[in-house]
Amino acid sequence: MLPKGFKVGGISSYLSNQNLKKDLAIFISDTLANTAGMFTRNIVKAAPVNVSINRLKNREKFFGIVANSGCANACTGSKGEHDAEYVCSFIEKEFNLMNGSMLCASTGVIGQYFNIVENDFQKKINLLKSNIGTSIKNENDAVSAIMTTDTFIKKGYKKVKNKNGEIKIWGCAKGAGMIYPKLQTPLHATMLSFVLTDAKISNKDLQIILKNSVDQSFNCISVDGDTSTNDTVLVLANGQSNTNQLTGNDLINFTKSFNELMIDLAKSIVKDGEGATKFIEIEIKNAGTKKEARFISSTLATSVLFKTSMFGADANWGRIIAAIGRSGVNFDLNKVDIYIDKYQILKNGTILSFSEKEIKKTLLKKEINIIIDLKSGTATYKYYTCDFSYDYIKINGYYRS
């Protein structure tokens, strides 16, 4: 259900030396679109991240995004940045777009170069050009082309109605491993997300909405605690919904739907975590500040001991309290309550009598809620993670072989 004025598609380009898998995607608007982006905080940034950051510093409107899988184009030096620029420029030329009007993203193995053979690459871009559209197949082709160890397509859409008409928001994401995003604005395995909307919205508002939304979605997930060199979130708004500039309640309603879509996409990444068997929601209640709640929840979400106990359906509450204690946040243990779903296991810092058998039934479910009530303030925070299984080791132990 693409917004008005957008087309997408994906093909097998051999850009990353993959023979059959789709590995090159495009998300493109008929007209220039206001654009906002956020990128990895990792000091080691992939070439496409640097290229997109630099392009966003020089302009606010773009026609689209070209993205590939299989090759991260990271730690590839000046050649890597030249190759990323070349792919953007080639797309711009073949699609009759102005210079510098495409952004780029990559995911895959670090330290490998693009496989660019000019004459063959031109044929592939012509093929891509003839395989873009607005159908569900086009959507699935595009999302498939950015997948690596993902096991399912991650996409969604929202409709926002106002007095002037209807706005559509469509988004997709990829990610299953190397997931612990720490995204920031350009001015200040891999996770990629691209959002398209036909809303008429200022670039300033779009960037504010994106930043706030990422802080409660992609910056609240972890699969393995590793922050990628390539993490990228980009939003294009082309204004073709024929509604007025978003202000007031219309802007509030748009923001609400935008946030819901981003949270859904973020959760889908965790649910598809490499080798994951369980989705875990960690909720911190009544913390002193939101920052403290975030520190506590992220520490627990990245604790290997906690995640393995979740895999084993072991109600080892000691691992939970130990992770909270090393988070760097000061709190009063004598006030802390801990719940596993509906079962309270800790009250005012003291263990309660509980049925290991009953809690084990809960921990064998596909989705688990951990609630930690600090009773030291009013701040709340939610974080999303998954368990660690044997398969995570298998997938990552043989990732390149």
Protein Blocks (a to p, Z undefined) as FASTA:
>chain_A
ZZehiacddddehlnopaklccbdcdddfbdcdddddddfbfbacfklmmmmmmmmmpcb
dfbdcddehiaogakljmlmmmmmmmmmmmmmmnopaehiaccddeddehiacdddfklm
mmmmmmmmmmgcjbfklmmmmmmmmpckbcbdcddddddddfkbccddddddedfehpac
ddddfklnopcdddddfbdcdfklmmmmmmmmmmmmmmmccfklpacfkbccddddehln
opacdehjllmmmmmmmmmmmmmmmmmmmmmgghiabdcddddehifblklmmmmmmmmm
mmmklmmmmmnopacfklmmmmmmmnopacdfklpccdehjbcfbgghiacdddfklmmm
mmmpmbdcddddeklajbdcddddddddfklmmmmmmmmZZ
